[in-house]
Every structure is written in C-alpha cells, then in structure tokens.
Amino acid sequence: MFQLENGRRVRVEIPTLTGNVDTIVDVNRAGDIIHFERQGPLKAWKVLLVDVHSIESNEVVEQTPEGMLILPADSTNVVEVRVIQNNQFN
C-alpha cells in the first residue's frame, strides 16, 4: 500500500495464477487509521505500508527499509493500524 490519502477507499483484487479473483482486500483511511478487510480463503497474507516507518497495531509487524510490514494471522480478516506521524523534520 503506497501513500493512501485521508478519506480514500480502495479495493484490491488479488488473482490466482489462472487469473481468477482469489482474494479481495478493501482498504480505507480515516486520519491516522488505516482499515483493511480481507474477503477470500484463509491463508497467509501481508501488507507493506511503503514509506510508513511507525505504526500501532495488534498484529505482528516488521520494520523493513521500504516501510512497515503487517503480518496478520491466517484467520484474521480485519486489520486496523494507526500510523504514527514523524514530524521531526517539519
């Protein structure tokens, strides 16, 4: 996910190798809160928040050079995170 603007909603369709839709993820942002809702089979999934380097979440999170990687449990369909703004350079 790359720089989702406040108030914006997007739907991501993730295909199978044959081109059929396997999983749908609806994403919306309200202020510092980003909400993800997955529809599809229960299996491993992850979300990379590009250029976001600090969040609060109940999910397993890894910091990468590209941003924060969210690693929900296979059975988790709804994830909510709070982006922590770093204003040290403003």
C-alpha positions, 0 to 999 in steps of 0.5 A: 500500500503506497501513500493512501490519502485521508478519506480514500477507499480502495479495493484490491483484487488479488488473482490466482495464477489462472487469473481468477479473483482469489482474494479481495482486500478493501482498504480505507483511511480515516486520519491516522487509521488505516482499515483493511478487510480481507474477503477470500480463503484463509491463508497467509497474507501481508501488507507493506505500508511503503514509506510508513516507518511507525505504526500501532497495531495488534498484529505482528509487524516488521520494520523493513527499509521500504516501510512497515510490514503487517503480518496478520494471522491466517484467520484474521480478516480485519486489520486496523493500524494507526500510523504514527506521524514523524514530524521531526523534520517539519 
